[in-house]
Amino acid sequence: MTQMTNQNPEAGEVAPLIAKLAGYLEQDIGTARALPMEMYTSKALLDAEREHVLKREWLCVGRLEQVEAPGDYFTVELLGEPVVVVRDREGVLRAMSAVCRHRYYSVVEGAGNAKVFSCPYHKWGYGLDGCLRGAPHMDAVEELRKRGQSDRLPQLPLETWLGFIFVNLDPDAEPLLPRLADAEPHWSALGVEEWRVSPWVDEEWPGNWKLAMETALEGYHVNGLHPETFASFMPSRGTAFEATSEQWTLFRMETVFKGEFEVYRPFADRLTGKDQTTVPQFGFFPNCAVSCTQFNAIWLTFLPIDVDRTRVIGGNLVHPDLYKALEADAALRDSNAASIDRVNSEDASAMVGLQRNAASAHAEPGLLCEMERCLLYFYRYLAQRLEDGVRGA
């Protein structure tokens, strides 16, 4: 660690924190504690996480239903980078920078369907493949004539998996799918690739992005944060670790169909074995979580805005039969949306208190229990990625 600090000035600020993270590589449940408070308040650490983890990893940004037809597109800002995901005229799905090659205005924002992208600033036009198609009043510029259609919006690595769309800001990123292959058997019975989103989520939560990810990685908090929403259906006592790998971690929760949740029992009855009575809760490193039941799945991606602010994008995926029912009944759809919003608000509310109390002189990390085992793997992942990234910078 001393050598790393001498080679890279940036490492001098974060080396002590990375050293603490590295300690989790040797710890296990029984001795491991939650992260030290400074992990949630250090601007230097957040900068390192952005540069050496988040900007080099696959980030889940959407679902295939958003780009089903040629010309369909949506945009997302990833760590300060405006990105557009679009299905081009040949049906190829692309992710590319949305920054104009002229004077860096965004060529497109929001979502919709387009034939071309026309920058609102000076009307430079780009095809759906990102190639420059027109630059008004620039015919006499020799350099632009030379570049022609080679002057295109930078392309970004994109992969899809079970209906999810992943983008990587690193042009040399290693493929994603081989790193997720061993996760698929754990939830293939649910058929999530056919599920559709209702409602979508795009909001800001007041806390460090790791706090959001940590909450998603354990079921220990359910009885505390969700006493009237999920606790009776997926009680904390039914939390059990199942598996982990380099890219993901997984625990399961018992489902109890009674009261208002009895109506969803038929979705479980279609399944077999443990999928009838338990459901997978996935964490995809570094910043995505998918919490499943037999009839829905809340997908959330956590994007840091600042050390104490996080943008949360995602949605509530529902089984095709449930989606049809929601589309046909506005009252049911509104009720479902309100329920999802309430659950997310309960998780967000915890971040307020956690972030505030991280500055307390009496705050110290407590011992992790078996229900929080997935947090340990998250910490190990961060330690390895940060140590490798800072050393190689």
Phi, psi and omega in degrees: 000326178296318179298319180298319180296319181292326183284329189226112182303324180302324184296335181300327180280327186255350183306316179298325179288320178295325177297321177294319177298320181299335178299334180289344178293337182252355184260163177218172177302132185118327176237333184289140177246167176296170183297146173299153186302325184293345177295337182259355185237351184279117175293323179298320179293317179300317178300319179293320178298318178299308188285322190254351178238292189296322180281356180243003185244166178281125182247129180282118187243347183183191180233154182299333180297341179284341184224056184281322186252154174306132182095343177294139180210160167212157181241156178207143175264120181248104175055043179089355180258116174289124184234140173242134174251127188215148170261118186281182186295335178271002180087004180281132177273128184230150167237134181206162177297141177264012184270122181300143181280359180268285181226043166052029168280158176284126183286340180202149175222164178075215182213159179162209178227134184219155173268325175215166172254121182245114182298125182294344186282301182231012174066026168295135184249143181229140174289170180291351173268000178092353182286143178292126180252339181191145178220093186307136175064022180246015185299330184276357181276105187301317183299321180291323178296324179294316183289318178052228185284355175287345178277087187239162176295132181304132180272143180242147176301136179221138173220154177239149182205119179052038178089349179273148177249125178245139177233146178235130179282350179269114182296342180255023183298142173288152182303147181275316192303321177299334182276349179250354186304321183282354177275330188303317182300336184286343179219015180297332182296335183284336181068037185301335181299338180264353182285156181236159188270131173197105002262174173277159180232131173205100185208171179250132177249141185272078179180171179293144184300329180291329177297319178295315181296319180299317180299322180289342186267006179212151179258002181300331187275352191301312181297331181280310184274334186236050186296330184250359181251300185247344191300323181283333182271320178228076184293152181304325184298340182269017182274129179213128177297143180240310186197164175207165175205190180297326189253343186210165174217157190211132166232164179243153175232140177291140175251138183236105183274101177207163179059228183295341182271354180301329182296340181265000181303322180304330178294323177287324182295340177285343184265176181230165175057218184293341180291344175286330189239348178224158182224146183281143176236106188262143166239120178256115184288139012263343196213030182230141178224142176229112182257112188260150158237186179286348184232350177207170178208124177269113178258129179222135173244132186252115183244116182294132172265315176210181184298335182236022177218138185225131171273133181243118176240154179154215181175173178258107178279138180230152177304144182308322179293320178291324179298318178299319179296319179294320180293331183274346186227102183299321181296318179294321179296317179294321179294319178297317179297319180296323180294316179294319179298323180293316179299314179296323179295325178295318177293319180296324181298328178295325181296327179301308181292320181295315181295319179297314186282350176297340179269359182287141177293342183258003179276128174213147184292133179267168180295140176277145176256174183301326178294346181251019184303325182298333177297322180300319179289327175297315179297319179296319177301311180299318180301312183293316182293318181291318180297316179294318184291314181292323180295322184273356184291000000 
